[in-house]
């Protein structure tokens, strides 16, 4: 598949890294910064073109006429939308994906479409990160909370701790512990290494456990992994940028929210936008300010400024001063694991959160949703199966009879409105939504081939 990526910023580079790792993809990156392109070409097996991403001449040089997918990820909404329009008007590019950050564009229902601006799919990293952080706050103790099937099924990553009823017990006892709920442990990571979850696998203190369950059962399963934490009430947000303001707006109806912004003009503007959030003008890394605002009574501290250094410092300080749980926005995914091993509870990578949304539109087959996990090493996806028992390799077969690639778990089946946690005797039917977990995303092509007969592949 031929893919052109516009923009070699953090999101663009992450997209190039993920997409170029798959043998079937031929990736070209366009950017105005020649130095960044040289560095990218030294690291990845891609082609680069230096120039304006919205220039027809530059797009032609990149091979737009034969391109299957255009992914516009520059820092300019206008450039991204114009490039998609040019690609469609001049070259009829089949699929056009654009990064659109401003709500002024995304809130206009009729702006994008067949007879409007030629953007097939728009992605807002800020909105995706806001939703991601909001879910983490709603589920205290979770490291990741990811939606599938319009939120009916969730994949939760959680650190198992002594005191949880399942810790020290075999996985097969989970059903005995919670007979009224059903869940499937999709993966376990111990000391950074993947362990295949089987009935006799014993959950150990400190394990990172990923499980799938219907939304209504999430909390009861979490209580099996660690002592239940009280719901978060008091939230402190550092940073009044797009993400900080969106998160405050999302939470302020149910939580007591304080937002700290160091720029006075921005703080005043933000205070006018928000309803009940207390907006403070100051530096979130100022110990005196945090003490004055009773940071030790905060359930969650979220550092969401544009500076990852400021986020790390303010989150570490808030934790030392008594904040119960601290999160920090980290632009370099490689830093995240290092930081989480210290005093910061959750490191949020915008690139990792965003790339899943992008991959869902690039994967072969009827893939509804993709989530990138563990710094891109693992992946969870929702795929719809089509056809019948004759044309499909999975329809009409029990899960125990399906030869899933190594490290792949089929965790749940969504059939209409019903959520079925997958067991060995569960039979796959036409139009089922299957939720899969891959501990090693290098096997993604093998998974795609398995479903090749039951989906329309590009």
Secondary structure, DSSP 8 states (H G I E B T S, - for coil): -EEEEE--SHHHHHHHHHHHTSTT-EEEEEES-HHHHHHHHHHSS-EEEES-TT-HHHHHHHTGGG-SEEEE-SS-HHHHHHHHHHHHHHH--SEEEEE---HHHHT-TTSBSTTSB--SEEE-HHHHHHHHHHHHHHSTTEEEEEEEGGGTEEEEEEE--TTSTTBTSBGGGHHHHTTT--EEEEEEEETTEEE---TT-BB-TT-EEEEEEEGGGHHHHHHHHS-------EEEEE--SHHHHHHHHHHTTTSEEEEEES-HHHHHHHHHH-SS-EEEES-TT-HHHHHHTTGGG-SEEEE-SS-HHHHHHHHHHHHHTT-SEEEEE-S-HHHHHHHHTTT-SEEE-HHHHHHHHHHTTTSSSSEEEEEEEGGGTEEEEEEE--S-TTT-SSTT-BGGGS---TTEEEEEEEETTEEEE--TT-B--TT-EEEEEESSGGGHHHHHHHTGGGS---
